[in-house]
Structures are given as C-alpha cells and as structure tokens.
Amino acid sequence: MGIKTPELLKIIDIPRQKLYYLEQKGYIKPQKIVIGEKNFREYSEDDVKRIECIWKYLKKGFKYRVAHEKANEELSNPQLALIHDKNLQGQVKNLPHRDEVIKEEK
C-alpha cells in the first residue's frame, strides 16, 4: 500500500503545486485510486525516493528538467549519492588534516 498525498507532503515538505507539477511533466507516476466517488493518488516507495531526490535538486536551484536528470542519475547509481554525501562529510572531517597536506606540499 502506498502513501497518499497529505502524508507525502508532511514527509518531504514539498509544496503540493510542485508535487503535482512533477506528475504533470511525467517525472513521477503515482497510482490513481478511486474510493467511492473520490480520486486519490498513492505514491510508491520508489515515487517517494524520486520525489525526495528531485526536490533536493530543486531546492539547490536547478530547473525541473535538470533536477529530474540528476535525480535519475543518482537513483540509477546509488553509490553516486553516497560518494557525494561522504565527500561532504569528509570535507568537514578532514579540515584538521589540512595542515598536514600543506606541510607535505612545502
């Protein structure tokens, strides 16, 4: 069973209009379900990961198409995301070692 829109909006904190725009452009394809006379969208785990990833790039200022491409690249190669995250963490952790590198270069 998937996640409905209100739950997804709380989890990811993406504006509803942007979420629906991602669907309109075909970047995500939530399942449409009908309960009684009401239509709902259900997002799979993969949809949620894709939305999170696209949203991450949109918040960094990328255009929708580029954010979608970067998200696809990252999701198709999960190690890319890990490398990126580890590089950021490594940069912070390695700041004290900066002096050693400077000494070696002299």
DRENPA-3360 file (N, C-alpha, C; in nm, 2 decimals, always signed):
BEGIN
1 = MGIKTPEL = +0.09/-0.12/+0.00/+0.00/+0.00/+0.00/+0.09/+0.12/+0.00 ~ +0.05/+0.22/-0.08/+0.13/+0.34/-0.10/+0.10/+0.45/+0.00 ~ +0.16/+0.56/-0.02/+0.14/+0.68/+0.06/+0.05/+0.78/-0.01 ~ -0.05/+0.83/+0.06/-0.13/+0.93/+0.00/-0.07/+1.07/+0.00 ~ -0.12/+1.16/-0.08/-0.06/+1.30/-0.09/-0.04/+1.37/+0.04 ~ -0.14/+1.38/+0.13/-0.12/+1.46/+0.25/+0.00/+1.40/+0.34 ~ +0.01/+1.27/+0.34/+0.12/+1.21/+0.42/+0.26/+1.24/+0.35 ~ +0.26/+1.23/+0.22/+0.38/+1.26/+0.14/+0.43/+1.40/+0.16;
9 = LKIIDIPR = +0.33/+1.49/+0.16/+0.36/+1.63/+0.18/+0.43/+1.66/+0.32 ~ +0.38/+1.59/+0.42/+0.44/+1.60/+0.55/+0.58/+1.54/+0.56 ~ +0.60/+1.43/+0.49/+0.73/+1.36/+0.49/+0.84/+1.44/+0.42 ~ +0.80/+1.49/+0.30/+0.90/+1.55/+0.22/+0.90/+1.70/+0.23 ~ +0.79/+1.76/+0.27/+0.78/+1.91/+0.28/+0.80/+1.98/+0.15 ~ +0.74/+1.92/+0.05/+0.74/+1.98/-0.09/+0.60/+2.05/-0.11 ~ +0.59/+2.17/-0.16/+0.46/+2.23/-0.19/+0.38/+2.14/-0.28 ~ +0.25/+2.13/-0.26/+0.16/+2.05/-0.33/+0.16/+2.08/-0.48;
17 = QKLYYLEQ = +0.17/+2.21/-0.52/+0.18/+2.25/-0.66/+0.30/+2.19/-0.73 ~ +0.41/+2.19/-0.66/+0.53/+2.14/-0.72/+0.52/+1.99/-0.74 ~ +0.46/+1.92/-0.64/+0.44/+1.78/-0.65/+0.36/+1.75/-0.77 ~ +0.25/+1.82/-0.78/+0.16/+1.79/-0.90/+0.22/+1.83/-1.03 ~ +0.31/+1.93/-1.03/+0.38/+1.96/-1.15/+0.48/+1.85/-1.19 ~ +0.54/+1.79/-1.10/+0.63/+1.67/-1.13/+0.55/+1.56/-1.20 ~ +0.42/+1.54/-1.15/+0.34/+1.44/-1.21/+0.30/+1.49/-1.35 ~ +0.26/+1.61/-1.36/+0.22/+1.67/-1.49/+0.32/+1.65/-1.60;
25 = KGYIKPQK = +0.45/+1.67/-1.56/+0.56/+1.66/-1.65/+0.60/+1.52/-1.68 ~ +0.54/+1.42/-1.60/+0.57/+1.28/-1.62/+0.69/+1.23/-1.55 ~ +0.75/+1.32/-1.46/+0.86/+1.28/-1.38/+0.83/+1.17/-1.27 ~ +0.71/+1.17/-1.23/+0.66/+1.07/-1.13/+0.52/+1.02/-1.19 ~ +0.49/+0.90/-1.15/+0.36/+0.85/-1.19/+0.29/+0.77/-1.08 ~ +0.23/+0.85/-0.99/+0.16/+0.79/-0.88/+0.04/+0.71/-0.93 ~ +0.00/+0.60/-0.85/-0.11/+0.52/-0.89/-0.24/+0.60/-0.85 ~ -0.33/+0.60/-0.94/-0.46/+0.67/-0.91/-0.56/+0.57/-0.86;
33 = IVIGEKNF = -0.62/+0.60/-0.75/-0.72/+0.50/-0.69/-0.85/+0.58/-0.67 ~ -0.96/+0.50/-0.68/-1.09/+0.56/-0.66/-1.15/+0.49/-0.53 ~ -1.19/+0.57/-0.44/-1.26/+0.52/-0.32/-1.40/+0.60/-0.32 ~ -1.50/+0.52/-0.34/-1.63/+0.58/-0.36/-1.63/+0.67/-0.48 ~ -1.66/+0.80/-0.45/-1.66/+0.90/-0.56/-1.54/+0.98/-0.57 ~ -1.44/+0.95/-0.48/-1.32/+1.04/-0.47/-1.20/+0.97/-0.53 ~ -1.12/+1.05/-0.59/-0.99/+1.00/-0.66/-0.88/+1.04/-0.57 ~ -0.79/+0.95/-0.55/-0.67/+0.97/-0.47/-0.54/+0.93/-0.54;
41 = REYSEDDV = -0.43/+0.98/-0.50/-0.30/+0.94/-0.56/-0.23/+0.86/-0.45 ~ -0.17/+0.75/-0.49/-0.09/+0.68/-0.40/+0.05/+0.67/-0.46 ~ +0.15/+0.70/-0.37/+0.29/+0.71/-0.41/+0.36/+0.59/-0.36 ~ +0.43/+0.52/-0.45/+0.51/+0.40/-0.41/+0.63/+0.45/-0.34 ~ +0.71/+0.35/-0.28/+0.83/+0.38/-0.22/+0.93/+0.44/-0.32 ~ +0.93/+0.39/-0.44/+1.02/+0.44/-0.55/+0.98/+0.59/-0.58 ~ +0.84/+0.61/-0.59/+0.80/+0.75/-0.61/+0.85/+0.84/-0.51 ~ +0.84/+0.80/-0.38/+0.89/+0.88/-0.27/+1.04/+0.91/-0.28;
49 = KRIECIWK = +1.11/+0.81/-0.31/+1.26/+0.84/-0.33/+1.29/+0.93/-0.44 ~ +1.22/+0.91/-0.55/+1.24/+1.00/-0.67/+1.20/+1.14/-0.64 ~ +1.08/+1.16/-0.57/+1.04/+1.30/-0.53/+1.14/+1.36/-0.44 ~ +1.18/+1.29/-0.34/+1.28/+1.34/-0.24/+1.41/+1.39/-0.32 ~ +1.45/+1.31/-0.41/+1.58/+1.34/-0.48/+1.56/+1.46/-0.57 ~ +1.45/+1.46/-0.65/+1.42/+1.58/-0.74/+1.41/+1.70/-0.65 ~ +1.34/+1.69/-0.54/+1.31/+1.81/-0.46/+1.44/+1.86/-0.40 ~ +1.54/+1.77/-0.37/+1.67/+1.81/-0.32/+1.74/+1.90/-0.42;
57 = YLKKGFKY = +1.73/+1.86/-0.55/+1.80/+1.94/-0.65/+1.72/+2.07/-0.68 ~ +1.59/+2.06/-0.68/+1.51/+2.19/-0.70/+1.54/+2.29/-0.59 ~ +1.56/+2.25/-0.47/+1.59/+2.34/-0.36/+1.73/+2.40/-0.38 ~ +1.82/+2.33/-0.45/+1.95/+2.38/-0.48/+1.95/+2.48/-0.59 ~ +1.83/+2.50/-0.66/+1.82/+2.60/-0.76/+1.82/+2.54/-0.90 ~ +1.82/+2.41/-0.92/+1.82/+2.35/-1.05/+1.68/+2.36/-1.11 ~ +1.67/+2.37/-1.24/+1.54/+2.37/-1.31/+1.49/+2.23/-1.31 ~ +1.36/+2.22/-1.33/+1.29/+2.09/-1.32/+1.35/+1.98/-1.40;
65 = RVAHEKAN = +1.38/+2.01/-1.53/+1.44/+1.90/-1.62/+1.57/+1.86/-1.57 ~ +1.66/+1.95/-1.53/+1.79/+1.92/-1.48/+1.78/+1.84/-1.35 ~ +1.69/+1.89/-1.26/+1.67/+1.82/-1.13/+1.63/+1.67/-1.15 ~ +1.54/+1.66/-1.25/+1.49/+1.52/-1.28/+1.61/+1.44/-1.34 ~ +1.69/+1.49/-1.42/+1.80/+1.42/-1.48/+1.90/+1.38/-1.37 ~ +1.93/+1.47/-1.28/+2.03/+1.45/-1.18/+1.97/+1.34/-1.08 ~ +1.84/+1.35/-1.05/+1.78/+1.25/-0.97/+1.79/+1.11/-1.03 ~ +1.76/+1.10/-1.16/+1.76/+0.98/-1.23/+1.90/+0.92/-1.22;
73 = EELSNPQL = +2.00/+1.00/-1.24/+2.14/+0.96/-1.24/+2.18/+0.91/-1.10 ~ +2.13/+0.98/-1.00/+2.16/+0.94/-0.86/+2.09/+0.81/-0.82 ~ +1.97/+0.80/-0.86/+1.89/+0.68/-0.83/+1.93/+0.56/-0.91 ~ +1.98/+0.58/-1.02/+2.03/+0.46/-1.10/+2.17/+0.42/-1.06 ~ +2.24/+0.51/-0.98/+2.37/+0.47/-0.93/+2.37/+0.52/-0.78 ~ +2.32/+0.44/-0.69/+2.31/+0.48/-0.55/+2.44/+0.52/-0.49 ~ +2.55/+0.46/-0.54/+2.68/+0.49/-0.48/+2.72/+0.64/-0.51 ~ +2.66/+0.69/-0.62/+2.69/+0.83/-0.65/+2.64/+0.92/-0.54;
81 = ALIHDKNL = +2.52/+0.90/-0.48/+2.47/+0.97/-0.37/+2.56/+0.95/-0.25 ~ +2.60/+0.83/-0.22/+2.69/+0.80/-0.11/+2.82/+0.87/-0.12 ~ +2.88/+0.87/-0.24/+3.00/+0.94/-0.26/+2.99/+1.09/-0.24 ~ +2.88/+1.14/-0.29/+2.86/+1.29/-0.27/+2.84/+1.32/-0.12 ~ +2.76/+1.24/-0.05/+2.74/+1.26/+0.09/+2.87/+1.24/+0.17 ~ +2.94/+1.14/+0.14/+3.07/+1.11/+0.21/+3.17/+1.22/+0.18 ~ +3.17/+1.27/+0.05/+3.27/+1.38/+0.02/+3.24/+1.50/+0.11 ~ +3.11/+1.53/+0.13/+3.08/+1.65/+0.21/+3.12/+1.62/+0.35;
89 = QGQVKNLP = +3.09/+1.50/+0.40/+3.12/+1.47/+0.54/+3.28/+1.46/+0.55 ~ +3.34/+1.41/+0.45/+3.49/+1.40/+0.45/+3.55/+1.54/+0.45 ~ +3.49/+1.63/+0.38/+3.55/+1.77/+0.38/+3.54/+1.83/+0.52 ~ +3.44/+1.81/+0.59/+3.42/+1.86/+0.72/+3.52/+1.79/+0.82 ~ +3.52/+1.66/+0.81/+3.61/+1.58/+0.90/+3.76/+1.60/+0.87 ~ +3.79/+1.63/+0.75/+3.93/+1.64/+0.71/+3.99/+1.78/+0.73 ~ +3.91/+1.87/+0.77/+3.96/+2.01/+0.79/+4.09/+2.01/+0.88 ~ +4.09/+1.94/+0.99/+4.21/+1.94/+1.07/+4.33/+1.89/+1.00;
97 = HRDEVIKE = +4.31/+1.79/+0.91/+4.42/+1.73/+0.83/+4.48/+1.82/+0.72 ~ +4.41/+1.93/+0.71/+4.45/+2.03/+0.60/+4.60/+2.07/+0.63 ~ +4.63/+2.09/+0.75/+4.77/+2.14/+0.79/+4.87/+2.03/+0.74 ~ +4.84/+1.91/+0.76/+4.94/+1.80/+0.72/+4.96/+1.80/+0.57 ~ +4.85/+1.83/+0.49/+4.86/+1.83/+0.35/+4.95/+1.95/+0.31 ~ +4.93/+2.07/+0.37/+5.01/+2.19/+0.34/+5.16/+2.16/+0.37 ~ +5.19/+2.09/+0.48/+5.33/+2.06/+0.52/+5.39/+1.98/+0.41 ~ +5.32/+1.88/+0.37/+5.37/+1.78/+0.27/+5.40/+1.85/+0.14;
105 = EK = +5.32/+1.96/+0.10/+5.34/+2.03/-0.03/+5.46/+2.12/-0.02 ~ +5.51/+2.16/+0.10/+5.62/+2.25/+0.12/+5.75/+2.19/+0.10;
% end
